[in-house]
């Protein structure tokens, strides 16, 4: 993965973008020590397809303006689980039903839950 400071800044921008669009129950999980997939998983919820897509759009816009572009996007059309892969961070935006079903927080519980303030 890239420099952890860069990843941390990307995660902070993503959280800010999710908060701007009223993302629900935003979680940041540091997976840098347990996976080579990425340094951080960011998980957020939306109430409906339109909000889930708006959350994903906001993250892509904010990170894109900072020079970080998605390497891959999955699930945008269905809008029930959108995965945004930025390489060093992976953002998951769920509707409430799918967030409960997939329960990524439980699956990745070996990672460290990070507060937004510690990203600064």
Backbone as JSON, one array per atom type, in Angstrom:
{
  "sequence": "XXXXXXXXXXXXXXXXXXXXXXXXXXXXXXXXXXXXXXXXXXXXXXXXXXXXXXXXXXXXXXXXXXXXXXXXXXXXXXXXXXXXXXXXXXXXXXXXXXXXXXXXXXXXXXXXXXXXXXXX",
  "N": [[0.83, -1.18, 0.0], [0.25, 2.34, -0.24], [1.99, 5.21, 1.11], [1.17, 5.54, 4.47], [0.23, 7.96, 5.52], [-0.86, 9.23, 3.3], [-2.94, 7.45, 2.69], [-4.42, 7.76, 5.04], [-5.21, 10.44, 4.81], [-6.79, 10.23, 2.51], [-8.84, 8.6, 3.54], [-9.92, 10.32, 5.44], [-10.91, 12.39, 3.79], [-12.87, 10.89, 2.44], [-14.62, 10.21, 4.54], [-15.46, 12.79, 5.29], [-16.83, 13.48, 2.91], [-18.89, 11.6, 2.96], [-20.2, 12.35, 5.3], [-21.05, 14.89, 4.49], [-23.21, 14.27, 2.88], [-24.96, 13.18, 4.61], [-24.44, 10.52, 5.44], [-24.99, 7.43, 7.16], [-24.02, 6.03, 10.29], [-21.11, 5.87, 10.0], [-18.17, 4.09, 9.59], [-14.71, 3.54, 10.1], [-12.25, 1.3, 9.34], [-9.13, 0.16, 10.1], [-7.27, -1.83, 8.18], [-4.72, -2.37, 7.56], [-2.77, -3.93, 8.76], [-3.7, -6.49, 8.61], [-4.43, -7.22, 6.07], [-3.71, -7.2, 2.55], [-5.29, -5.94, 0.79], [-6.08, -3.24, 1.13], [-5.47, -0.17, 2.97], [-7.43, 1.0, 4.54], [-10.86, 0.35, 5.27], [-13.86, 1.9, 4.63], [-17.06, 2.24, 5.81], [-20.42, 2.92, 5.22], [-23.86, 3.93, 5.61], [-26.92, 4.36, 3.78], [-30.26, 5.62, 3.3], [-31.89, 5.01, 1.14], [-31.93, 4.08, -2.39], [-31.31, 6.38, -3.9], [-29.97, 8.03, -2.02], [-27.81, 6.37, -1.35], [-26.46, 6.24, -3.8], [-25.9, 8.97, -4.09], [-24.17, 9.36, -1.93], [-21.99, 7.78, -2.74], [-21.31, 9.18, -5.09], [-20.54, 11.63, -3.97], [-18.23, 10.92, -2.52], [-16.56, 10.07, -4.63], [-16.34, 12.46, -6.05], [-15.15, 14.26, -4.19], [-12.7, 12.96, -3.52], [-11.69, 12.71, -6.09], [-11.25, 15.39, -6.81], [-9.08, 15.82, -5.21], [-7.2, 14.43, -6.5], [-7.3, 11.67, -6.4], [-8.47, 8.83, -7.83], [-11.1, 6.48, -8.57], [-10.3, 3.05, -8.84], [-11.91, 0.98, -9.35], [-15.42, 0.46, -9.54], [-18.2, -0.98, -8.1], [-21.57, -2.16, -8.22], [-23.06, 0.2, -8.53], [-25.35, 0.74, -10.12], [-27.44, -0.85, -9.03], [-27.53, 0.12, -6.45], [-27.73, -0.84, -3.83], [-25.51, -1.83, -2.54], [-22.66, -0.26, -2.86], [-19.4, -0.4, -3.96], [-16.43, 1.29, -3.76], [-13.34, 1.34, -5.0], [-10.36, 2.64, -4.23], [-7.82, 1.82, -4.2], [-5.82, 2.31, -1.97], [-7.7, 2.82, -0.08], [-10.92, 1.45, 0.56], [-14.21, 2.02, -0.08], [-17.36, 1.32, 1.18], [-20.71, 1.57, 0.54], [-23.83, 1.15, 1.78], [-27.34, 0.19, 1.58], [-29.7, 0.02, 4.3], [-30.7, -2.61, 4.74], [-28.95, -4.37, 3.32], [-26.55, -3.73, 4.55], [-26.87, -4.76, 7.11], [-27.18, -7.46, 6.41], [-24.72, -8.23, 5.12], [-22.79, -7.39, 6.97], [-20.06, -6.28, 7.31], [-18.5, -5.11, 9.28], [-18.36, -7.07, 11.27], [-17.13, -9.17, 9.89], [-14.62, -8.06, 9.36], [-13.58, -7.65, 11.88], [-11.1, -8.06, 13.03], [-9.58, -6.0, 12.23], [-8.67, -2.56, 13.09], [-10.89, -0.4, 14.59], [-11.28, 2.92, 13.78], [-11.39, 6.23, 14.95], [-12.66, 9.26, 13.51], [-11.23, 11.56, 14.25], [-8.66, 10.64, 14.73], [-7.63, 10.33, 12.24], [-6.78, 12.73, 11.38]],
  "CA": [[0.0, 0.0, 0.0], [0.98, 3.62, -0.31], [2.32, 5.88, 2.35], [0.0, 5.52, 5.36], [-0.29, 9.33, 5.67], [-1.7, 9.47, 2.12], [-4.15, 6.65, 2.9], [-5.18, 8.37, 6.13], [-5.83, 11.63, 4.24], [-7.87, 9.77, 1.63], [-9.93, 8.14, 4.39], [-10.54, 11.52, 6.03], [-11.71, 13.02, 2.72], [-14.04, 10.04, 2.18], [-15.54, 10.39, 5.67], [-16.05, 14.13, 5.13], [-17.78, 13.43, 1.79], [-20.05, 10.83, 3.43], [-20.9, 13.21, 6.27], [-21.69, 15.97, 3.73], [-24.46, 13.76, 2.32], [-25.72, 12.57, 5.72], [-24.24, 9.07, 5.56], [-25.33, 6.93, 8.49], [-23.17, 5.06, 10.99], [-19.86, 5.77, 9.23], [-17.11, 3.38, 10.3], [-13.4, 3.43, 9.44], [-11.53, 0.15, 9.87], [-7.74, 0.05, 9.65], [-6.98, -3.23, 7.87], [-3.36, -2.38, 7.0], [-1.94, -4.97, 9.37], [-4.29, -7.82, 8.44], [-4.78, -7.48, 4.68], [-3.01, -6.44, 1.51], [-6.31, -5.33, -0.06], [-6.09, -1.78, 1.29], [-5.13, 0.25, 4.33], [-8.66, 1.31, 5.27], [-12.23, 0.13, 4.79], [-14.81, 2.87, 5.15], [-18.39, 1.67, 5.64], [-21.46, 3.89, 5.55], [-25.2, 3.54, 5.21], [-27.87, 5.32, 3.23], [-31.63, 5.18, 3.56], [-32.54, 4.53, -0.08], [-31.02, 3.99, -3.54], [-30.85, 7.71, -4.28], [-28.97, 8.51, -1.08], [-26.62, 5.52, -1.48], [-25.74, 6.72, -4.99], [-25.4, 10.33, -3.8], [-23.01, 9.19, -1.05], [-20.88, 7.32, -3.59], [-20.94, 10.31, -5.96], [-19.85, 12.62, -3.15], [-16.89, 10.4, -2.24], [-15.78, 10.11, -5.87], [-16.08, 13.86, -6.39], [-14.2, 14.87, -3.24], [-11.39, 12.34, -3.7], [-11.25, 13.04, -7.44], [-10.7, 16.75, -6.78], [-7.79, 15.75, -4.53], [-6.29, 13.66, -7.35], [-7.44, 10.23, -6.15], [-9.58, 8.35, -8.65], [-11.45, 5.08, -8.33], [-9.74, 2.01, -9.69], [-13.04, 0.13, -9.7], [-16.7, 0.74, -8.89], [-19.14, -2.1, -8.23], [-22.89, -2.06, -7.62], [-23.65, 1.54, -8.57], [-26.69, 0.73, -10.72], [-28.43, -1.42, -8.11], [-27.62, 1.08, -5.35], [-27.92, -1.39, -2.49], [-24.16, -1.91, -1.98], [-21.71, 0.29, -3.82], [-18.02, -0.52, -3.54], [-15.53, 2.21, -4.45], [-11.97, 0.92, -4.73], [-9.36, 3.67, -4.52], [-6.52, 1.21, -4.01], [-5.38, 2.36, -0.57], [-8.91, 2.75, 0.74], [-12.09, 0.89, -0.12], [-15.41, 2.6, 0.52], [-18.56, 0.52, 1.01], [-21.92, 2.31, 0.89], [-24.93, 0.18, 1.8], [-28.65, 0.49, 2.14], [-29.7, -0.57, 5.64], [-30.93, -4.06, 4.69], [-27.73, -5.06, 2.88], [-25.5, -3.54, 5.55], [-27.11, -5.77, 8.15], [-26.98, -8.8, 5.85], [-23.3, -8.53, 4.86], [-22.11, -7.19, 8.26], [-18.61, -6.2, 7.11], [-17.84, -4.79, 10.55], [-18.09, -8.34, 11.95], [-16.16, -9.93, 9.09], [-13.31, -7.41, 9.47], [-13.39, -7.25, 13.28], [-9.67, -8.12, 13.4], [-9.02, -4.68, 11.95], [-8.83, -1.59, 14.18], [-11.88, 0.65, 14.37], [-10.59, 4.2, 13.91], [-12.22, 7.44, 15.06], [-12.33, 10.26, 12.51], [-10.24, 12.49, 14.78], [-7.31, 10.08, 14.67], [-7.18, 10.4, 10.86], [-6.3, 14.09, 11.12]],
  "C": [[0.89, 1.25, 0.0], [1.36, 4.09, 1.08], [1.06, 5.97, 3.22], [-0.6, 6.91, 5.56], [-1.21, 9.68, 4.5], [-3.02, 8.72, 2.28], [-5.04, 7.28, 3.96], [-5.9, 9.63, 5.63], [-6.99, 11.26, 3.31], [-9.08, 9.33, 2.45], [-10.67, 9.32, 5.01], [-11.41, 12.24, 5.0], [-12.99, 12.22, 2.45], [-15.07, 10.2, 3.3], [-16.22, 11.75, 5.58], [-17.12, 14.13, 4.04], [-19.05, 12.67, 2.21], [-20.87, 11.64, 4.43], [-21.64, 14.33, 5.56], [-23.05, 15.55, 3.18], [-25.27, 12.96, 3.34], [-25.64, 11.05, 5.74], [-24.46, 8.63, 7.0], [-24.28, 5.95, 9.0], [-21.86, 4.8, 10.24], [-18.78, 5.14, 10.1], [-15.85, 3.37, 9.45], [-12.67, 2.28, 10.12], [-10.15, 0.12, 9.24], [-7.45, -1.44, 9.45], [-5.55, -3.41, 7.38], [-2.5, -3.51, 7.55], [-2.48, -6.38, 9.15], [-4.61, -8.17, 6.99], [-3.91, -6.65, 3.73], [-4.0, -5.77, 0.56], [-6.22, -3.81, -0.06], [-5.6, -1.46, 2.69], [-6.38, 0.47, 5.18], [-9.89, 0.84, 4.51], [-13.05, 1.24, 5.42], [-16.19, 2.32, 4.81], [-19.4, 2.72, 6.07], [-22.8, 3.39, 5.04], [-25.98, 4.71, 4.65], [-29.27, 4.75, 3.39], [-32.35, 4.63, 2.33], [-31.53, 4.59, -1.23], [-30.47, 5.36, -3.93], [-29.78, 8.24, -3.34], [-27.69, 7.68, -1.19], [-25.8, 5.98, -2.68], [-25.16, 8.11, -4.77], [-24.17, 10.27, -2.88], [-21.8, 8.76, -1.86], [-20.39, 8.43, -4.5], [-20.12, 11.34, -5.19], [-18.42, 12.19, -2.85], [-16.02, 10.5, -3.49], [-15.41, 11.55, -6.24], [-15.0, 14.46, -5.5], [-12.79, 14.27, -3.4], [-10.82, 12.65, -5.08], [-10.63, 14.43, -7.5], [-9.33, 16.79, -6.11], [-6.79, 14.9, -5.32], [-6.32, 12.15, -7.14], [-8.68, 9.72, -6.9], [-9.84, 6.88, -8.39], [-10.77, 4.18, -9.34], [-10.86, 1.09, -10.18], [-14.26, 0.57, -8.91], [-17.6, -0.46, -9.16], [-20.47, -1.72, -7.62], [-23.59, -0.72, -7.73], [-25.09, 1.51, -9.07], [-27.75, 0.22, -9.75], [-28.61, -0.52, -6.88], [-27.87, 0.48, -3.98], [-26.59, -1.67, -1.78], [-23.22, -1.42, -3.07], [-20.32, 0.19, -3.2], [-17.19, 0.42, -4.41], [-14.1, 1.84, -4.05], [-11.01, 2.01, -5.19], [-7.95, 3.12, -4.35], [-6.13, 1.16, -2.55], [-6.55, 2.38, 0.41], [-10.01, 2.13, -0.12], [-13.31, 1.39, 0.64], [-16.6, 1.71, 0.15], [-19.75, 1.37, 1.44], [-23.1, 1.37, 0.7], [-26.27, 0.85, 2.06], [-28.72, -0.29, 3.45], [-29.87, -2.09, 5.62], [-29.65, -4.82, 4.33], [-26.58, -4.86, 3.87], [-25.65, -4.56, 6.67], [-26.79, -7.17, 7.65], [-25.5, -9.14, 5.71], [-22.4, -8.3, 6.07], [-20.59, -7.17, 8.14], [-17.86, -5.86, 8.4], [-17.48, -6.07, 11.3], [-17.01, -9.13, 11.21], [-14.75, -9.38, 9.27], [-13.01, -6.96, 10.9], [-11.94, -7.34, 13.76], [-8.95, -6.82, 13.06], [-9.26, -3.76, 13.13], [-9.86, -0.54, 13.78], [-11.22, 1.99, 14.72], [-11.62, 5.32, 14.02], [-11.75, 8.45, 14.01], [-11.19, 11.18, 12.98], [-8.82, 11.95, 14.64], [-6.77, 10.03, 13.23], [-6.52, 11.74, 10.55], [-4.83, 14.22, 11.41]]
}
